[in-house]
Amino acid sequence: MSTFSYKARSQNGSIESGTLSASSKKAAMLALLKQGLQPTSIEQKSAGRTKRVSTRQPSGGDIILFTEELGELLNAGLPLEPALASMANREEEGTMKEISTQLRSLVTDGIPFSKALEQVSDRFDDLYRNLVTAGEASGSLGSIIREHSIYLKEQASIRSSLLMALLYPGFLLLACLGAISLFLFYLLPQISDLLTSTSGGDMPFGIKLSMFMSGVLISSWHIIIIGLVILILGLKALFMLEKNQVWWDEAKIKLPFYGKVFEYGFFVQWLKTLSNLLTNGVPLAQGLTLANQTVANRFYKRKLLAMVDQVKDGIKLTSAMKQSSIFPTSMIDLIAVGDETGSLSRSVKRASDYYETKLRIIMNSLISVLTPVMLIGMALVVGALCYTLIQAIYDSIGKMRG
């Protein structure tokens, strides 16, 4: 049973309000009618912390697919409940069918769509729910949902590109470490006795160093693993402190090569989020607050919080951006035109498109430079190991013949 608050007109024309328990909004309405009351509004009361009703959490791809399809149905002229019913009645089973079914049930019971989203899954974040609230209030839910589906796809594309920029060099490094491990743990122990017995103690320095490292790693691997675990736990505890997290987030944007990727990634995400909010009619101060919630970098987030306070005090957005000292002059100049003419959403959108293009150029350049550099480095390391090993074997065979 759920608790509903209501306002109803009595038979003598007075307005009465109160609460009652019922299984659904429809049941609550029937109960009021039986009492001779004409309901004017019925809302389900929140019982403390919102309860999640979803048994299976949707993925980011599920959220994008759901948003895209719902936006198309709403823009085709379907009201919200029939649109959700259409999505719930699809033949194939899956997360989206489950989400649609749960949302339709909640909406039918009179729960606002934004509240229903919160109950179904926390993957519908504050940004998503606030946009839905703005759409419900303005009567433009379909266009807002469609625009947000485009935004979600763009964000997914950017994250995928960033992941690829980090993943491929990491894979090459892992392959190099694998080749070194194969040499130290398998090949070298196989021929160590031969090298020791035939060299007479006069082995190349590279082989001596490799055999020493191999012996230490093989005999003390458990100590090394324990040491690494302690180091990782210590670093994790160290970075639980807020000041260290802020320091690391600031240090990341100063890294060579990857610093620009992190910096421009932040620019694009923040600008696109703000542009999406402003385009859909969200006020600037509220839009900045919501956009800031999508920023993971704590160093940037601190700067942005100060910007929100300045904008609330009446300072122009571009002036607040200058004072924050985290935005380049070119970005501020792009946005300044809209800040002066009242077309801020279009200016922010132009800036986001411009910096997205620059981000893709930087990532492509980074991959094109790092890939050959790492391949050459791998070739040099593996080549040096092979040369040292072959030279030692050749010298040993020569001494055996002598």
Phi, psi and omega in degrees: 000139178250157178259131181239139170262145185218158166232134185213153178263128180279176183293335178270004175095355180280155179265126177244149178224157180173197180229156174206159179259135179204163182283337181202171178297321180297318179295323178295320179296317179296323180295321179292319179297322178296333179275003180081020180253144178255106184295136173252334175203141177223125179227141178282133181278144177281133181258076179072225182292138182298133180267130177281135181252349183282135178268343181225121184284133179285153175275173176300323178295323177296319180296317179296314181297316179299313182296318181296314182291319179296319178299319179295318181293318180293320180287341175281354176110357179284137170294168187299310184297314176296326178296316177294324178296319178298319179288328180285336183268010177298151185287316184286139177282156178163178182297321183294323177296318180294316179299313182298319179297314181294317180295319179298318180298317181291318180295321178297328179281002176095007178280132177304147185301321180297322177289324179296320178300318180296323181287329184283316182197141176282359173290340169277091190283183182301320180300312181299311185292323179292325175295319178297318178300316178297321179293320178295321182288325185266350182079015181241040184299320182299312181292324179293317178297317180296316179297322181290328177295322176296317179299315181297321179293321178296317179296320178296321179295318179295315179298321179296319179294319178297319179297318179295322179296331180267331189284315187296312175299325178296322178295319178297319178296319179297320178296320179296316178297324177297318179294319178295318179296320177301319180293314186285323188263342184238302186292311185296315177298332181295326186244010183297319180297318179298315182294320182291319185284332185259342185275341181067027180082356181257065179266155176301149182302321181300319179291318178301315180294319180295318179293323177296313179298318180298316180296318179296315182295320182289318184279335186237026185298324181293323178292321179296317180296316178299318179297319179294319178297315179298319179298315180296316179295321178296316178295321179297317178295322180296319183274004171284341177286135185301317183295326178287325176295318178295318179299316182292319179297325176287322181293327182299323183281356177255002179294145174294147181068291189282343179303317180293327178296314178297317183295309182289331174299318176296314180305311185294314181298314182294315181295317181293320179296314180296319179298317179299318181291314181295321179299327182268015171088010178284133179302154187301311183298317178293322178298318177297319179298315180291319179298323180294333180291341180272355183271123181271334182289116186290329178296312178295321184298322178298317179295320183290327178299320177295324178297319180299315179298321180293318179295321177297332179278000176102002178282142179295153182302313183295325177294319178294323178295321178297318182291335180289333178064020179249352183252138179290156182299324181298322179293316180298321179295322179296320183278334185301325181300312179291327178296329181275326187263353180089007177251053186297320183298320179292321180294319178294323178295318178297318179296320180295319178296319181297313183283336173294319177297317179296322179297316180294323177296316180297316181294318178296319178295319180298314180295319182292333179273313185292325183300305178295325179298315181290325176296317178295317178299317178298317180297320180294316181295309181295321179297319179295320178296314180296318181297316180298317181293315180296320179297318180295318179296318180297316179296321180296317179295322178297320180290326179293323179289326180289000000 
